């Protein structure tokens, strides 16, 4: 239910949360500098002085008789002798991962396009071999390798089709596991390890394009709905010279397991993560690439689900971080009830808890082995905030401590952010742990960033600091609070009061909801307290805005909080939201109980429908966008992770689906969906409409032809959507104080 794209309501929150320090920084390998595009070329920048050195001029990136290449991304060889340019890109589901690649030999000033003879704009995930002599890439579901000196292209796989995929992934692996780049060079550059996805047994969902010609066109999407067995996935290692592939012999039925992570862990060894279909057991497996044998060396289990090792659902997830010359690795697990970092020996027999205490880490940000620290994001005292911490990787024994300058006993996590600056701190840290881009925002402070040194957290440029550039946005009047419901559940919430607020009057209330395990809405970061769909000034028009964070969201409040929603999506989260609103109405006399509106997108759309249907006495008006009306319509990886298998507990899916409660609609409902939504399919809309029609429930419906989950395509679409939303809200939940 919903979404890895995070539909726009939550996406806007995350956009502000991740901007600034979360933008990509192209660090040099030593971590003492970074590179960036400037004036059509590439320069290297010293973060301490801002001094720039030109590495590649624009003229060098201009093909003969053509225009200079516009770079989406680039990558250098280890010796900085060549640079790989990604350009002329196209979207594949969520991101622009398909396009053209060029290589510039910097010393020889020679620019060449890769993949000559292959379709234009068809290359994906090109990357240099370790010695920089070759580039491997995917085109039309097959793997290729190109010799740069001769331009010779070798096709390493030949069986790729739309549903038989080499070196990249199908829709659901990308959407729910963040898997896109599906191959890895071996350390010696002689082989490629790659995923092969057999989606031939997965049924297509047919979207219908009725707008681009006089005859409709079918758009098939291989989409395994909940209850459908996964696509078999296997991992092979292809020898560049011979072109032969050896398949890894990993135990388990491939139609009942997933392989979401794979990396090289030695010259002739891979490490692979395997999840069972319910995602309740995670195994780490070593594969011998010489003979294909495989052995499990570490595993964990959970009665709900086991999270992946990465908190980043937007980009390519990270692999295993080996440390101590390969003797150990770092891994993130919730096995003790909290999201913690563990040091695990290479053989899996010894575990050491690194982040001790009853708190969650959000994600690992950097590993500084030289100085024996791991940097991570966390907020032990207040889960709505986020700060930078570090902790020692290896314990320093008392006898050794005296020999190490400035060494102190390990006293637990060390806070590096300014704890007095409450809000969301984000960092992009250099490989050597010496520098970082630090960004900050909170509910009334727009994002601001600075370059800092670590671990002292001091700005590199005194004139360009966060402290010197903080600005307050007075367009908010936000109050953060905790609400304890009649079920004795305490949830975080915020209230944004209208302009010229008079507590003696009654105001209409608009609650923005998400409510599912993919995202939280009550974070102390900028941008999440504005109704971005409202066409006008919602505070000036006299609306109170509210958001509540129910059990089951990914807040840093412990695994019990997050996993309490297992098999209860559409039930526990909906009751928490409703009971929180009931309590807020009782405790805030200025809430007009007759003008309570709720709205949401994607998972928030589903929550909106359920709130309108299950608690009509509270919510009078609802606007639901791109909602899952029937949980049996969504994909298997997401829905089975959080709800189990419908073959075993079908009633849980029925009970939590809005379509099961449509007969209870009493208030005003506007439902919106794009007919070209490949994520939450349009069948959700039509099935819900039929249920409402069956019970003679009157409502308003808007279908956006051929628009995707974001409803962002087409001239005038956004203005139309915003106008529709605003007009309906004003009509059925009238603005202004009474």
C-alpha positions as CSV (number, residue, x, y, z in Angstrom):
1,X,0.0,0.0,0.0
2,X,1.9,2.0,-1.0
3,X,4.5,3.2,-2.6
4,X,8.2,3.3,-2.9
5,X,7.9,6.5,-4.9
6,X,6.3,8.0,-1.8
7,X,3.4,9.7,-3.3
8,X,3.6,13.4,-3.4
9,X,2.2,14.2,0.0
10,X,5.0,12.4,1.7
11,X,7.5,12.9,-1.1
12,X,7.5,16.6,-0.5
13,X,8.3,16.0,3.2
14,X,11.2,13.7,2.2
15,X,12.4,16.2,-0.5
16,X,13.1,18.8,2.1
17,X,14.4,16.2,4.5
18,X,17.0,14.9,2.1
19,X,17.9,18.1,0.2
20,X,21.1,19.9,1.0
21,X,23.6,17.4,2.4
22,X,21.7,14.5,0.8
23,X,22.6,15.8,-2.7
24,X,25.2,13.6,-4.3
25,X,28.8,14.6,-3.5
26,X,31.4,13.2,-5.9
27,X,34.2,12.7,-3.4
28,X,37.7,11.9,-4.5
29,X,38.9,8.4,-3.3
30,X,41.1,10.0,-0.6
31,X,38.2,12.1,0.7
32,X,40.2,15.3,0.6
33,X,38.3,16.9,-2.3
34,X,35.3,16.5,-4.5
35,X,34.4,17.0,-8.1
36,X,31.5,18.8,-9.7
37,X,30.1,20.0,-13.1
38,X,30.9,23.6,-13.8
39,X,30.6,25.5,-17.1
40,X,29.9,22.3,-18.9
41,X,33.1,20.7,-17.7
42,X,34.3,19.0,-14.5
43,X,36.4,20.6,-11.8
44,X,38.0,19.3,-8.6
45,X,37.3,21.4,-5.5
46,X,39.2,21.7,-2.2
47,X,36.4,21.9,0.5
48,X,38.8,23.8,2.9
49,X,39.5,26.6,0.5
50,X,37.0,26.3,-2.3
51,X,39.9,26.3,-4.7
52,X,39.1,24.7,-8.0
53,X,41.2,22.8,-10.5
54,X,39.8,22.0,-14.0
55,X,39.9,18.3,-14.7
56,X,37.8,18.3,-17.9
57,X,36.9,21.2,-20.2
58,X,33.6,21.6,-21.9
59,X,35.3,21.5,-25.3
60,X,36.6,18.1,-24.6
61,X,33.0,16.9,-24.0
62,X,31.8,18.1,-27.4
63,X,31.5,15.5,-30.1
64,X,32.7,16.4,-33.5
65,X,30.0,18.4,-35.3
66,X,27.7,18.2,-32.3
67,X,26.8,19.9,-29.0
68,X,28.5,19.6,-25.7
69,X,27.3,16.6,-23.7
70,X,24.8,17.4,-21.0
71,X,25.8,15.3,-18.0
72,X,23.4,13.5,-15.7
73,X,26.3,11.8,-14.0
74,X,29.9,10.9,-14.5
75,X,32.6,8.6,-13.1
76,X,36.4,8.6,-13.3
77,X,38.8,5.7,-13.5
78,X,40.9,5.2,-10.4
79,X,43.8,7.1,-11.9
80,X,41.5,9.9,-13.2
81,X,42.8,9.2,-16.7
82,X,39.3,8.6,-18.2
83,X,35.8,9.8,-17.4
84,X,32.5,8.1,-18.2
85,X,29.6,10.4,-19.1
86,X,25.9,9.5,-18.8
87,X,23.7,11.6,-21.0
88,X,20.5,11.7,-23.1
89,X,18.7,9.9,-20.3
90,X,15.2,8.4,-20.0
91,X,13.1,7.2,-17.1
92,X,12.7,3.5,-16.3
93,X,9.8,3.5,-13.9
94,X,11.1,5.9,-11.2
95,X,14.5,7.2,-12.2
96,X,16.4,8.1,-15.4
97,X,18.6,5.0,-15.6
98,X,18.6,4.5,-19.4
99,X,20.5,6.6,-21.9
100,X,23.8,7.1,-23.7
101,X,27.3,6.7,-22.4
102,X,30.5,8.4,-23.6
103,X,34.2,7.9,-22.5
104,X,36.7,10.7,-22.6
105,X,40.4,9.7,-22.6
106,X,41.6,12.9,-20.9
107,X,45.3,12.7,-21.8
108,X,44.6,11.8,-25.4
109,X,41.7,14.2,-25.6
110,X,39.7,11.4,-27.3
111,X,35.9,11.2,-26.9
112,X,34.1,8.0,-27.9
113,X,30.5,6.9,-27.6
114,X,29.9,3.4,-26.2
115,X,27.6,0.8,-27.6
116,X,27.8,1.7,-31.3
117,X,25.3,-0.4,-33.2
118,X,23.0,-0.7,-30.2
119,X,19.8,1.3,-30.0
120,X,20.1,4.9,-29.0
121,X,19.3,5.7,-25.3
122,X,19.4,2.0,-24.4
123,X,22.5,1.6,-22.2
124,X,22.2,1.2,-18.5
125,X,24.6,1.2,-15.4
126,X,27.8,1.5,-17.4
127,X,30.9,1.2,-15.2
128,X,34.7,1.0,-15.7
129,X,36.6,-2.2,-15.0
130,X,39.0,-1.9,-12.1
131,X,41.9,-1.2,-14.4
132,X,39.9,1.2,-16.5
133,X,40.5,-0.7,-19.8
134,X,36.9,-1.8,-20.3
135,X,33.3,-0.7,-19.6
136,X,30.4,-3.1,-18.9
137,X,26.8,-2.1,-19.4
138,X,23.3,-3.5,-20.0
139,X,21.3,-2.9,-23.2
140,X,17.9,-4.4,-23.8
141,X,18.2,-6.8,-20.9
142,X,21.6,-8.2,-21.9
143,X,25.1,-7.6,-20.6
144,X,27.9,-6.2,-22.7
145,X,31.5,-5.4,-22.2
146,X,33.4,-3.0,-24.4
147,X,37.2,-2.8,-24.9
148,X,38.1,0.9,-24.9
149,X,41.4,0.6,-26.8
150,X,39.7,-1.1,-29.8
151,X,36.0,-0.4,-29.4
152,X,35.3,-4.1,-29.6
153,X,31.9,-5.0,-28.1
154,X,31.3,-8.4,-26.6
155,X,27.8,-9.6,-25.8
156,X,28.0,-11.6,-22.6
157,X,24.3,-12.8,-22.4
158,X,22.0,-13.5,-25.3
159,X,18.7,-14.5,-23.8
160,X,17.4,-11.2,-22.4
161,X,13.9,-10.1,-23.1
162,X,11.3,-7.8,-21.4
163,X,10.6,-10.6,-19.0
164,X,13.9,-12.4,-18.9
165,X,16.3,-9.9,-17.5
166,X,20.1,-9.9,-17.2
167,X,22.0,-7.3,-15.2
168,X,19.1,-5.3,-14.0
169,X,15.7,-6.0,-12.4
170,X,11.9,-6.2,-12.9
171,X,9.4,-3.7,-11.7
172,X,8.9,-5.1,-8.2
173,X,12.5,-5.6,-7.3
174,X,13.1,-2.0,-8.2
175,X,10.1,-0.6,-6.4
176,X,10.3,-2.5,-3.2
177,X,14.0,-3.5,-2.8
178,X,15.6,-0.4,-4.5
179,X,17.4,-2.8,-6.9
180,X,18.3,-1.3,-10.2
181,X,22.0,-1.8,-11.0
182,X,22.3,-5.6,-11.4
183,X,25.9,-6.4,-12.0
184,X,29.3,-6.0,-10.3
185,X,32.9,-6.2,-11.6
186,X,35.2,-8.7,-9.9
187,X,38.1,-7.2,-8.0
188,X,40.5,-8.4,-10.7
189,X,38.3,-7.3,-13.6
190,X,38.1,-10.7,-15.2
191,X,34.5,-11.4,-14.5
192,X,31.1,-9.9,-13.8
193,X,28.6,-11.1,-11.2
194,X,25.0,-10.4,-12.2
195,X,21.4,-11.1,-11.3
196,X,19.1,-12.8,-13.8
197,X,15.4,-12.4,-13.2
198,X,12.9,-14.8,-14.8
199,X,9.6,-12.9,-14.8
200,X,8.1,-15.1,-17.6
201,X,5.7,-16.6,-15.2
202,X,4.6,-13.3,-13.8
203,X,1.3,-12.1,-15.2
204,X,1.1,-8.7,-16.9
205,X,-1.1,-5.9,-15.6
206,X,-2.4,-4.1,-18.7
207,X,-2.6,-0.4,-18.6
208,X,-4.5,1.2,-21.5
209,X,-3.2,4.3,-23.3
210,X,-6.3,5.9,-24.9
211,X,-4.9,9.4,-25.4
212,X,-2.0,9.2,-27.9
213,X,-3.8,7.8,-31.0
214,X,-7.2,7.0,-32.4
215,X,-6.8,3.4,-31.3
216,X,-6.0,2.4,-27.7
217,X,-2.6,0.9,-26.9
218,X,-1.9,-1.8,-24.3
219,X,1.0,-1.1,-21.9
220,X,1.9,-4.4,-20.1
221,X,3.7,-4.3,-16.7
222,X,5.0,-7.5,-15.3
223,X,3.5,-7.1,-11.8
224,X,3.3,-9.9,-9.2
225,X,0.3,-9.1,-7.1
226,X,0.1,-10.2,-3.5
227,X,-0.3,-14.0,-3.2
228,X,1.6,-14.6,-6.5
229,X,4.9,-16.4,-6.2
230,X,8.0,-14.2,-6.8
231,X,10.0,-14.3,-10.0
232,X,12.8,-16.8,-9.8
233,X,16.1,-14.9,-9.4
234,X,19.6,-16.4,-9.7
235,X,23.1,-15.0,-9.6
236,X,25.7,-15.9,-12.1
237,X,29.4,-15.0,-12.7
238,X,30.4,-14.6,-16.4
239,X,34.0,-14.9,-17.5
240,X,34.9,-11.9,-19.8
241,X,37.2,-14.0,-21.9
242,X,35.1,-17.1,-22.5
243,X,31.7,-15.6,-22.1
244,X,30.6,-18.6,-20.0
245,X,28.5,-18.1,-16.9
246,X,28.7,-20.2,-13.7
247,X,25.5,-20.1,-11.6
248,X,25.7,-19.9,-7.8
249,X,24.1,-22.9,-6.2
250,X,22.1,-21.2,-3.5
251,X,19.7,-23.4,-1.5
252,X,16.0,-22.8,-1.5
253,X,13.1,-22.7,-4.0
254,X,13.8,-19.5,-6.1
255,X,10.0,-19.0,-6.3
256,X,9.8,-18.7,-2.6
257,X,12.9,-16.6,-1.9
258,X,14.4,-13.2,-2.8
259,X,18.0,-12.3,-3.4
260,X,18.0,-8.5,-2.8
261,X,21.8,-7.9,-2.1
262,X,25.0,-9.2,-3.6
263,X,28.6,-8.0,-3.6
264,X,32.1,-9.4,-4.1
265,X,33.7,-10.3,-0.8
266,X,37.0,-11.7,-2.3
267,X,38.7,-12.5,-5.5
268,X,36.7,-15.7,-5.9
269,X,33.8,-15.1,-3.5
270,X,30.4,-13.3,-3.4
271,X,28.3,-12.5,-0.4
272,X,24.6,-12.7,-1.0
273,X,21.6,-11.8,1.1
274,X,18.6,-14.2,0.8
275,X,15.1,-13.5,2.2
276,X,12.4,-16.1,2.4
277,X,9.1,-15.1,0.8
278,X,7.5,-13.8,3.9
279,X,10.7,-11.8,4.6
280,X,10.9,-13.2,8.1
281,X,14.3,-14.9,7.7
282,X,17.4,-13.2,6.3
283,X,20.5,-15.3,5.5
284,X,23.9,-14.1,4.5
285,X,25.6,-16.6,2.1
286,X,29.1,-16.9,0.8
287,X,29.3,-18.2,-2.8
288,X,32.5,-19.7,-4.2
289,X,32.6,-18.3,-7.8
290,X,35.1,-21.0,-8.8
291,X,32.6,-23.9,-8.4
292,X,29.4,-22.2,-7.5
293,X,29.0,-23.7,-4.1
294,X,27.2,-21.7,-1.4
295,X,27.1,-21.7,2.4
296,X,25.1,-19.7,4.9
297,X,27.2,-18.1,7.6
298,X,24.8,-15.8,9.4
299,X,21.0,-15.5,9.7
300,X,18.3,-13.7,11.7
301,X,14.6,-14.2,12.0
302,X,11.6,-12.1,13.1
303,X,7.9,-13.0,13.6
304,X,6.9,-9.9,11.6
305,X,9.6,-9.1,9.0
306,X,13.3,-8.5,8.8
307,X,14.4,-5.1,7.4
308,X,17.1,-4.8,4.8
309,X,20.5,-3.5,5.8
310,X,19.9,0.0,4.3
311,X,17.4,2.7,5.3
312,X,17.6,4.4,2.0
313,X,14.6,3.4,-0.1
314,X,15.2,6.1,-2.7
315,X,18.6,5.1,-4.1
316,X,20.6,2.0,-4.7
317,X,21.0,0.2,-1.3
318,X,24.4,-0.4,0.1
319,X,26.1,-3.8,0.5
320,X,28.1,-5.3,3.4
321,X,30.7,-3.0,4.9
322,X,33.8,-5.2,5.6
323,X,36.3,-3.8,8.1
324,X,39.4,-4.8,10.0
325,X,41.1,-6.0,6.7
326,X,38.1,-8.2,5.9
327,X,38.0,-9.9,9.3
328,X,34.6,-8.4,10.3
329,X,31.7,-6.5,8.7
330,X,29.1,-4.0,9.9
331,X,25.4,-4.9,9.7
332,X,22.2,-3.2,10.8
333,X,19.7,-5.3,12.6
334,X,16.6,-5.0,14.9
335,X,17.2,-8.4,16.5
336,X,17.2,-6.9,20.1
337,X,14.2,-4.7,19.5
338,X,16.1,-1.7,18.4
339,X,17.7,-0.7,15.1
340,X,21.4,-1.2,15.9
341,X,24.8,-1.5,14.3
342,X,26.5,-4.8,14.9
343,X,30.1,-5.9,14.2
344,X,30.0,-9.5,13.0
345,X,33.1,-11.7,12.4
346,X,33.6,-12.8,8.8
347,X,32.6,-16.4,9.7
348,X,29.4,-15.1,11.4
349,X,30.2,-16.7,14.7
350,X,31.0,-13.6,16.8
351,X,28.6,-10.6,17.1
352,X,29.4,-7.4,18.9
353,X,26.7,-4.7,19.5
354,X,28.2,-1.4,18.5
355,X,25.4,1.0,19.3
356,X,24.3,0.1,22.8
357,X,21.1,1.4,24.4
358,X,17.4,1.6,23.9
359,X,17.4,3.8,20.8
360,X,17.3,3.4,17.0
361,X,19.9,4.4,14.5
362,X,18.4,5.7,11.3
363,X,21.4,4.8,9.0
364,X,25.1,4.4,8.8
365,X,26.6,7.5,7.2
366,X,30.4,6.8,7.1
367,X,33.0,4.3,8.4
368,X,36.4,5.8,9.5
369,X,38.5,2.8,10.1
370,X,41.7,4.8,10.5
371,X,40.3,6.5,13.6
372,X,38.1,3.5,14.6
373,X,34.7,5.2,14.3
374,X,31.4,4.6,12.6
375,X,29.2,7.7,12.0
376,X,25.4,7.3,12.0
377,X,22.2,9.3,12.2
378,X,20.0,8.9,15.2
379,X,17.8,10.8,17.7
380,X,17.6,8.9,21.0
381,X,15.7,11.6,22.9
382,X,13.1,12.7,20.3
383,X,12.3,10.6,17.2
384,X,11.0,13.6,15.3
385,X,14.5,15.1,15.2
386,X,17.7,13.7,13.7
387,X,21.4,14.2,14.6
388,X,24.9,13.0,13.8
389,X,26.6,10.6,16.2
390,X,29.6,8.4,16.2
391,X,30.8,5.4,18.2
392,X,33.9,3.3,18.3
393,X,34.0,0.3,16.0
394,X,36.5,-1.7,18.0
395,X,36.9,-1.6,21.8
396,X,40.1,0.0,23.0
397,X,41.6,-2.1,25.7
398,X,42.8,-0.2,28.8
399,X,46.5,-1.1,28.3
400,X,46.4,0.1,24.7
401,X,44.4,3.3,25.5
402,X,47.4,4.9,27.2
403,X,49.4,4.7,24.0
404,X,46.8,6.3,21.9
405,X,46.8,10.1,21.9
406,X,43.6,11.6,23.3
407,X,41.9,8.2,23.7
408,X,39.1,8.0,26.1
409,X,37.1,5.1,27.5
410,X,34.1,4.2,25.3
411,X,31.2,6.1,26.9
412,X,28.7,5.2,24.2
413,X,27.5,7.3,21.3
414,X,29.1,10.7,20.9
415,X,26.8,13.5,19.7
416,X,28.5,15.6,17.0
417,X,25.6,17.8,15.9
418,X,24.6,20.9,17.8
419,X,22.0,19.4,20.2
420,X,20.6,22.9,20.8
421,X,19.6,23.2,17.2
422,X,16.5,21.0,17.2
423,X,15.4,19.6,13.9
424,X,16.8,17.4,11.1
425,X,20.5,17.4,10.6
426,X,21.7,15.6,7.4
427,X,25.3,14.8,6.4
428,X,27.2,13.6,3.4
429,X,30.6,12.5,4.8
430,X,33.9,12.1,2.9
431,X,35.5,8.6,2.6
432,X,38.2,9.6,5.1
433,X,35.7,11.0,7.7
434,X,37.4,14.4,7.7
435,X,34.8,16.5,5.9
436,X,31.1,16.7,5.3
437,X,28.3,18.7,3.8
438,X,26.0,19.4,6.7
439,X,22.4,20.5,6.1
440,X,19.8,21.5,8.6
441,X,16.1,22.4,8.7
442,X,13.2,22.3,11.0
443,X,9.5,23.2,10.9
444,X,10.1,26.9,10.5
445,X,13.7,27.0,9.2
446,X,14.2,26.5,5.5
447,X,17.1,24.2,4.6
448,X,20.6,25.7,4.9
449,X,23.9,23.9,4.5
450,X,27.6,24.3,5.3
451,X,30.9,22.5,4.8
452,X,32.3,21.2,8.0
453,X,35.3,19.3,9.3
454,X,34.9,16.2,11.5
455,X,34.8,15.2,14.2
456,X,34.8,18.8,15.6
457,X,31.7,19.8,13.5
458,X,33.3,23.1,12.7
459,X,32.5,25.1,9.5
460,X,35.3,25.3,7.0
461,X,34.2,28.7,5.8
462,X,33.2,31.1,8.6
463,X,31.1,33.2,6.2
464,X,29.1,30.3,4.9
465,X,27.8,28.7,8.1
466,X,24.4,27.4,9.1
467,X,24.4,29.7,12.1
468,X,25.0,32.7,9.9
469,X,22.3,31.9,7.4
470,X,19.4,30.6,9.5
471,X,16.1,32.2,8.5
472,X,12.8,31.8,10.1
473,X,9.7,31.2,8.1
474,X,6.9,33.0,9.8
475,X,4.3,31.4,7.6
476,X,4.0,28.6,10.1
477,X,2.6,28.5,13.6
478,X,3.4,24.9,14.4
479,X,3.1,23.1,17.7
480,X,4.5,19.6,18.2
481,X,2.8,17.5,20.8
482,X,2.1,14.0,21.9
483,X,-1.4,12.6,22.1
484,X,-2.4,9.7,24.3
485,X,-5.6,8.1,23.0
486,X,-8.3,6.2,24.9
487,X,-6.4,3.0,23.9
488,X,-3.5,4.3,26.0
489,X,-1.4,4.7,22.8
490,X,0.8,7.8,22.7
491,X,1.4,9.2,19.2
492,X,3.4,12.2,17.9
493,X,1.5,14.9,16.2
494,X,1.8,18.5,15.0
495,X,-0.8,21.3,14.6
496,X,-0.3,24.3,12.3
497,X,-2.7,27.1,13.4
498,X,-4.2,29.6,10.9
499,X,-3.2,33.2,10.6
500,X,-4.8,35.6,13.0
501,X,-5.7,32.7,15.2
502,X,-8.4,33.3,17.9
503,X,-8.6,30.4,20.4
504,X,-12.2,31.5,21.3
505,X,-13.4,30.6,17.8
506,X,-14.0,27.4,15.9
507,X,-11.9,26.5,12.9
508,X,-12.1,23.8,10.2
509,X,-9.4,21.1,10.5
510,X,-7.5,19.4,7.6
511,X,-5.6,16.3,8.5
512,X,-2.9,15.0,6.2
513,X,-2.3,11.3,6.6
514,X,0.0,8.6,5.4
515,X,0.0,5.9,8.0
516,X,1.9,3.0,6.5
517,X,5.3,1.5,7.1
518,X,7.0,3.4,4.2
519,X,7.0,6.9,5.7
520,X,6.3,9.2,8.6
521,X,4.7,12.6,8.4
522,X,5.5,14.0,11.8
523,X,9.2,14.9,11.4
524,X,10.8,18.2,12.5
525,X,12.0,19.2,9.0
526,X,11.0,22.0,6.7
527,X,8.2,21.7,4.2
528,X,6.0,19.0,5.7
529,X,3.6,21.5,7.4
530,X,2.3,23.1,4.2
531,X,-0.6,21.7,2.2
532,X,1.2,21.8,-1.2
533,X,-2.0,20.9,-3.1
534,X,-4.0,23.8,-1.7
535,X,-4.3,26.6,-4.3
536,X,-3.9,29.6,-2.1
537,X,-2.9,30.4,1.4
538,X,-4.5,27.8,3.5
539,X,-3.6,29.5,6.8
540,X,-4.9,32.8,5.7
541,X,-8.1,31.1,4.7
542,X,-8.5,29.9,8.3
543,X,-7.8,26.2,8.3
544,X,-6.1,24.3,11.1
545,X,-3.7,21.7,9.7
546,X,-2.8,18.5,11.6
547,X,-0.8,15.4,11.1
548,X,-0.4,12.3,13.3
549,X,2.1,9.5,13.3
550,X,0.4,6.2,14.1
551,X,1.9,2.8,15.2
552,X,3.5,1.0,12.3
553,X,5.3,4.0,10.7
554,X,9.2,3.9,10.4
555,X,9.7,6.4,13.3
556,X,12.8,5.8,15.4
557,X,10.7,4.4,18.3
558,X,11.8,0.8,18.4
559,X,10.9,-2.3,16.5
560,X,7.8,-3.0,18.6
561,X,6.3,0.3,17.4
562,X,7.1,-0.3,13.8
563,X,6.1,-3.9,13.6
564,X,2.9,-3.7,15.6
565,X,1.2,-3.1,12.3
566,X,2.0,-6.6,11.0
567,X,-1.1,-8.1,9.5
568,X,-3.1,-5.0,10.6
569,X,-2.7,-2.4,7.9
570,X,-6.0,-0.7,7.6
571,X,-6.9,-1.5,11.2
572,X,-4.4,-0.5,13.8
573,X,-3.1,2.5,11.9
574,X,-6.6,3.7,11.2
575,X,-7.8,3.4,14.7
576,X,-4.7,5.3,16.0
577,X,-5.4,8.1,13.6
578,X,-9.0,8.3,14.4
579,X,-8.6,8.1,18.2
580,X,-5.9,10.7,18.0
581,X,-8.2,13.1,16.2
582,X,-11.0,12.3,18.7
583,X,-8.6,13.3,21.5
584,X,-7.4,16.4,19.7
585,X,-11.0,17.6,19.2
586,X,-11.7,17.1,22.9
587,X,-8.6,18.9,24.0
588,X,-8.7,21.8,21.6
589,X,-12.0,23.6,21.7
590,X,-11.1,25.6,18.6
591,X,-11.4,22.4,16.5
592,X,-14.8,22.5,14.8
593,X,-15.9,18.9,15.0
594,X,-18.4,19.5,12.2
595,X,-15.6,20.5,9.8
596,X,-13.0,17.8,10.0
597,X,-11.4,16.8,6.7
598,X,-8.7,14.3,5.9
599,X,-6.7,13.7,2.8
600,X,-3.7,11.6,1.6
601,X,-2.0,10.2,-1.4
602,X,-1.0,6.6,-2.1
603,X,-0.9,4.9,1.3
604,X,-2.3,8.2,2.6
605,X,-5.2,7.8,0.1
606,X,-5.9,4.3,1.5
607,X,-5.8,5.7,5.0
608,X,-8.2,8.5,4.0
609,X,-10.7,6.0,2.6
610,X,-10.5,3.8,5.7
611,X,-11.0,6.8,8.0
612,X,-14.0,8.0,6.1
613,X,-15.6,4.6,6.0
614,X,-14.6,3.3,9.5
615,X,-15.0,6.5,11.5
616,X,-17.7,8.6,9.7
617,X,-18.7,10.2,12.9
618,X,-15.3,11.9,13.1
619,X,-14.3,12.6,9.5
620,X,-16.8,14.6,7.4
621,X,-14.8,15.2,4.2
622,X,-12.1,13.2,2.6
623,X,-9.9,13.6,-0.5
624,X,-8.1,10.3,-1.5
625,X,-5.6,10.2,-4.3
626,X,-4.1,7.1,-5.9
627,X,-5.2,4.8,-3.1
628,X,-5.1,1.1,-2.8
629,X,-8.8,0.3,-2.4
630,X,-8.2,-3.5,-2.2
631,X,-5.0,-4.8,-0.6
632,X,-5.2,-7.9,-2.8
633,X,-4.3,-5.6,-5.8
634,X,-0.9,-4.5,-4.6
635,X,2.5,-6.1,-5.2
636,X,3.7,-9.2,-3.4
637,X,7.0,-7.9,-1.9
638,X,5.4,-4.9,-0.1
639,X,2.1,-6.4,0.9
640,X,3.4,-9.9,2.0
641,X,6.2,-8.2,4.0
642,X,3.7,-6.3,6.1
643,X,0.5,-8.5,5.9
644,X,1.6,-12.1,5.3
645,X,0.3,-14.4,2.6
646,X,-3.4,-14.1,1.7
647,X,-3.4,-17.9,1.3
648,X,-2.9,-18.1,5.0
649,X,-4.7,-15.1,6.5
650,X,-7.0,-13.7,3.8
651,X,-9.4,-12.2,6.3
652,X,-6.7,-9.7,7.4
653,X,-6.5,-8.4,3.9
654,X,-10.2,-8.1,3.6
655,X,-10.6,-6.4,7.0
656,X,-8.0,-3.8,6.2
657,X,-9.1,-2.9,2.7
658,X,-11.2,0.2,2.2
659,X,-13.4,-1.6,-0.3
660,X,-14.7,-3.8,2.6
661,X,-16.1,-0.7,4.5
662,X,-17.4,1.4,1.6
663,X,-21.0,0.8,2.7
664,X,-20.3,3.0,5.7
665,X,-19.6,6.2,3.8
666,X,-21.6,9.1,5.2
667,X,-19.5,12.2,4.5
668,X,-18.2,14.0,1.4
669,X,-15.7,12.0,-0.7
670,X,-13.5,13.0,-3.6
671,X,-11.5,10.2,-5.1
672,X,-8.7,10.8,-7.7
673,X,-6.6,8.3,-9.7
674,X,-4.4,8.3,-12.8
675,X,-5.4,5.7,-15.4
676,X,-1.7,5.1,-16.2
677,X,-0.6,4.3,-12.7
678,X,1.9,1.4,-12.8
679,X,2.3,1.4,-9.0
680,X,-1.2,1.5,-7.5
681,X,-3.2,0.3,-10.5
682,X,-6.4,1.8,-11.8
683,X,-8.3,-1.3,-11.0
684,X,-8.3,-0.1,-7.4
685,X,-10.3,2.9,-8.4
686,X,-12.9,1.0,-10.5
687,X,-13.4,-1.7,-7.9
688,X,-13.9,0.9,-5.2
689,X,-16.3,2.8,-7.4
690,X,-18.4,-0.3,-7.9
691,X,-18.6,-0.9,-4.2
692,X,-19.8,2.7,-3.6
693,X,-22.3,2.4,-6.4
694,X,-23.6,-0.9,-5.1
695,X,-24.6,0.9,-1.8
696,X,-25.8,4.1,-3.5
697,X,-23.1,6.1,-1.9
698,X,-22.7,9.5,-3.6
699,X,-19.2,10.8,-4.2
700,X,-17.1,12.7,-6.7
701,X,-14.5,11.0,-8.9
702,X,-11.8,12.3,-11.1
703,X,-9.7,10.1,-13.4
704,X,-6.6,11.6,-15.0
705,X,-6.1,9.9,-18.4
706,X,-2.8,8.2,-18.8
707,X,-1.2,9.8,-15.7
708,X,1.1,7.8,-13.5
709,X,1.1,7.6,-9.7
710,X,2.4,11.1,-9.3
711,X,-0.3,12.6,-11.6
712,X,2.3,15.0,-12.9
713,X,2.3,14.4,-16.7
714,X,0.6,16.6,-19.2
715,X,0.1,20.3,-19.8
716,X,-2.0,21.9,-17.0
717,X,-2.3,18.7,-14.9
718,X,-0.9,20.1,-11.7
719,X,-3.0,23.3,-11.9
720,X,-6.1,21.3,-12.5
721,X,-5.4,18.9,-9.7
722,X,-4.7,21.7,-7.3
723,X,-7.8,23.6,-8.3
724,X,-10.0,20.5,-8.0
725,X,-8.6,19.7,-4.6
726,X,-9.0,23.2,-3.3
727,X,-12.5,23.8,-4.7
728,X,-13.8,20.6,-3.2
729,X,-12.2,21.3,0.2
730,X,-13.6,24.8,0.4
731,X,-17.1,23.6,-0.7
732,X,-17.4,20.7,1.7
733,X,-15.2,21.9,4.6
734,X,-15.8,25.7,4.4
735,X,-12.8,27.8,5.5
736,X,-12.7,30.4,8.2
737,X,-13.4,30.9,11.9
738,X,-16.9,30.8,13.4
